Amino acid sequence: MVTGLPFVGREDVLGELRGAWERAAAGRGGLVTLTGPAGAGKTRVAEEAAARAEGFRTVWTWCPPDAVEHALGPWSRLLRELVVDDVRCGRLVAASPSLRAVLAGAAAGGRTEADPGAARVRLAGDVTEILATAARRRPLLLVVDDVHAADASSLRLLLETADAVRVSRVLLLATARDEDTAWQDRSWARAQLMRRGGVLPVGPLRDEDVGALLDAATGGTSAPSAVRALARYTGGEAFFVTELLRSGGGRGGPASEIPETAVSVRVRDAVRARTAELSPRAARLLDLAALLGTRFRLDVLADAAAVPLDEVRALLGEAAGAGLLTEAGADEGRFRHDLLREAVSGRPAPGERAGLHRALAAVLADHSGRGRDTGPAEVAHHLLLSGPEHAREAAGYCREAADRAAALLAFEEAVRWYERAVEAHATAGAVEDGGAAGQGPGHAEELVEVLLGLGAARLGSGDWAKARTALLRAASLARRAGRPDLLARAALGLGTGPVGFEVDVADREQADLLGEARSALAGDPAHTALRAAVTARLSLATAFLEPEEHRVALAEEAVAAARGAGDPAALGPALAALCDARSGPDHCRDRLDRSREIIDVARARRDLPLELLGRRLRLVALMETGSFAGADAEAAAYDTAARPLRQPLYAWYVPLWRGTRALMEGRHRDCAAALDEVEALGSAAGSPNAVLLAETQRWCLYADSGDREGLRRLRERAPLERMPGVWPRVTLALLAAQLGRREEASRRLAGVMPSLLGAPRDSEWLPMMAQAAETVGAVGTHPSAPALYDALAPYAGLFAVEGIGAAIRGPVDRHLALLARSMGDDRAARDHRDRAVRATVEAGAVALAERIAEETAGSGGVPGAAVLAPPEFRDGTVRAQDGPGDGPPVPVSGDARSKDPADPSATGRAATGPTADGRRPDAPPPAPQFRREGPLWLLVYAGREVRLPDSKGLHDIAVLLGRPGTPVPAVDLAASGAGAGDVGTGGDDLHPPGDLGEVIDATARAAYRRRLRELEEEAEDADAGGDAARSCRIAEEKDALVRQLSAAYGIGGRVRRAGSPAERARTAVTARVRAAVRRVAAVHPELGRHLRAAVRTGTLCVYEPEDPPAWRL
């Protein structure tokens, strides 16, 4: 027997690895995978790389074939090695229940997570933190051998970790077979592994390398013909070359004993020949060892063979002498290669092999029961191979293995074991009852529990369709077994878990199951909290099926039951259901209070999904009440909480709200970019809400930017005619108006009015009414205006918000102004308009404020926006204008018509009296004006009058208009434009020349302070709970906020303002004057052209027209 063959060749691969570990030592870690067929020498290359990586700490883990161990076993071994001699890593483990569970191989108390996906992301973050912490002392080389055999959950964690270690001193080195059969049903992981890091194929040895091995085996120089023959017959595969040399073959060149057949068969025969030379007791021991795996525990082997441990070691020494085993530790044995184990395991006949598996299962079950380091997965594996008569026992261990995997967040592995449990139950039924129903009451309930677990695990792994199949089957079996509690759990599982972050309100089957479960649980005090959860979910699921009163009653019942049971896990979702049931404008304040309670409950339970749900509800209520500073702070808090989860289901709301803010400010490109992000994340999450709200925001973007082609495309693809409810019909009316089809818009609005006035005042009511008012504003006048005004008037002061904050239609005062103008009540229209502009300016909605001022001023507007055109009165009717021509007459109520006898609508004569702005046709045009009136600027030029909301740029222009031909320093404009009040005043409130405003404005400062207070509370919770990782993350966020706030204040606590160099003043004044001119041109093109030609900006700014008008300022 030849031993001690040297390592040869592979310098190209080792050179690539050297570059990888040098980058990792510099803090640019990553993942490298060595690939090749079985026997290519991948593990030997990894060993050589580890020996050459000076300064690195090397930790090995491995993945046994068939994953015959507990889930995440490779990571359990790796983390134990890291924690054993690093106190800092030990503290991180102590603070993380997930890490503790992975190290123990089981979760304490079989814990469950409110959001399994989010919990798994936290686990990946905790693992990454452990690796980064361990690498601070010395860079890490982590070798994961035979990764193709890893359980799916270990593979997923490896992929997630590979992304995170790119900024750490950590190099992950994996070895994997490249045959398709080796990956079985994990081809997705193989593809991801290739994409996430470097791939280095380990190919056949070169002839010179084969020659070097042959020389070492023979002790001399081999003939070239012998080298070529050995290389040809082995294909240069390292394992086959070395095994042939170890067995004495391959040394005689072309005349050697190497048969011209598959080399693997030759190796197998050689292995069996070596086994035949062993003593019978050693050979039987080796057969058992081969069934345990490439690595095996000596105590398990000793008990299964009924041989004393000392004798086991002696017998295995025979196998080591035959070149089959290698040293692996005092308590462990190891085959030199998995191909050797496979050759040995094929020796026993099928019947004998089943008996050996049964013996191993009994020993492993005994060890597991005594708390030894053995889990149910190993027992289940051997029982499944012991024959169908053991299927019932195997099903129990399969379920236990699945439960453990699910508690460890290893959902793919949990799915595998639950599916095996289902199959075992079917096999047991067929064996015990000859294929009949085969499931007694107890067995049926066991199967329901398995199916419930399978559904939850599939949800955790992201397979919603298959999860639904399992849960529906569980519900059917639970109904037959008379178990309403199991039926309720199945119904709840059909949503997104107990929190119900997104519930499919079109799922009638779920609603029916929830109703059935609720009825079945009535009067059962043992399941009060469960019935509360079911009732709350039923309130949500019947949004399109039941009237508001019924849904409110259900939600209130759920809240009362949850409070009575003292169960916060049920209370949070019940409060959320009540917020949803009472989602209309009459209950904004109530929703603010309830959402605050939801957040408090969630934070006390460390239930992030529930906290995000509460913050989402609160943000919308803040928007509706006009508290946009609070809404911005809530959006920031939501983002902070959702970001670590890295779950698309939660993440897509953040760019949605970012797009809403951009739309309010007129930043259309930013809104479009945010929408692309919403659609990508929403698609990844499979969220129908994301699709609907993205389309809503895109609609508003097209309308605000005047993109009629975009509106037309959206109209064609949106199935509004087929959607239930009143709001799609109102939306169709407004879309028609925005597309210039005002006659169609008027008819559609008239048709939907009876339903609209009787619609429930839920979350859709206020934005729906706002759309109707905008339609009236676009068509000119409409008989529905008085009824709409009366319905909206009680809600003046609120904002109309589309969906879950997808867009802001504006203050209700905006829509009251449109309706008042339509009815001819100009005074009420002006009052509402001024309040609306003031509210939108306070909200930071500059673009919306401009649009409101424009659409209610009687002027033409931005294409696509809701524009009020002056009505033409003829014979007691008002004609709906559609482009340049007149449409057919539309009846108008008396309240909507002018009572002025000089009005042509009253006489039918040609207009000879005053025009809409009060001038007679033969009167001279009004004098040019550029002056401020309250929150608006009155701009009059070339006989046309418009109004715009206040801005610094308008102040600057007014100063220049007052000094035609006189250069004005930009630093002076920066000062005069920074304050409020009349233009040209040198009030005491002005800051020094060149001042460019506060570094951080008051709204942002308030939001930062509010978030700091929340973080203080969260830090106390984390410290009290010993959650070091969470405390660290909170501290990092607090430091970032404190740095921002510190930059905002100067000496004495004064608010810090930007510096005053002339160049900064020039840049700021130029930008704001140009922006103001653009806004003027949008509503008054003639004045816009005049200002563009006459105003020059720079260090000195000047107004130099050819013929200066006599401006009234």
Protein Blocks (a to p, Z undefined) as FASTA:
>chain_A
ZZhiaceejklmmmmmmmmmmmmmnopacdddddddehilmmmmmmmmmmmmghiacddd
dddehiiacehklmmmmmmmmmmmomklmmmmmmmmklmmmmnopaehhiacfblmlmmm
mmmmmmmmmmmmmmmmpccddddehkllpcfklmmmmmmmmmmmmmcccdcdddddfbfk
lnmmmmmmmmmmmmmmccdddddddfklmmmmmmmmnopacdfklmmmmmmmnnopaklm
mmmmmnopaklojmlmbdcbdfklmmmmmmmmmmmmpcfklmmmmmmmmmnombdcfklm
mmmnopafklmmmmmmmmmmnopaccebjkbccdfbfklmmmmmmmpcfklmmmmmmmmm
mmmmmmmmnopacdfklmmmmmmmnojklmmmmmmmmmmmmmmmmmnopaklmmmmmmmm
mmmmmmmmmmmnnopnopafklmmmmmmmmmmmmmmmmmnopaklmmmmmmmmmmmmmmn
opaklmmmmmmmmmnojnomaacfklmklmmmmmmmmmmmgoiaklmmmmmmmmmmmmmm
mmmmpcfklmmmmmmmmmmmmmmnopaklmmmmmmmmmmmmmcfklmmmmmmmmmmmmmm
mmmnopaklmmmmmmmmmmmmmmnopamlmmmmmmmmmmmmmmnopaklmmmmmmmmmmm
mmmnopaklmmmmmmmmmmmmmmnopaklmmmmmmmmmmmmmmnopaklmmmmmmmpckk
lpgcjklmmmmmmmmmmnopamlmmmmmmmmmmmmmmpccdfklmmmmmmmmmmmmmnop
afklmmmmmmmmmmgoiacdehjhiacfbjfklmmmmmmmmnopaklmmmmmmmmmmmmm
mnopaklmmmmmmmmnopacdehiacddddddeehiacddehjbdcddddddfklpcfbf
kbmklnopacfbdcfkopafkbccdddddddehjbccddeehiacdddddfklmmmmmmm
mmghiacdfklmmmmmmpgcjehiacfkbccehiabjfbafklmmmmmmmmmmmmmmmmm
mmmnopaklmmmmmmmmmmmmmmmmmmpcehhiacdddfbfklmmmmmmmmmmmmmmmmm
mmmmmlmmmmmmmpccdjbdcdddfbdcdddZZ
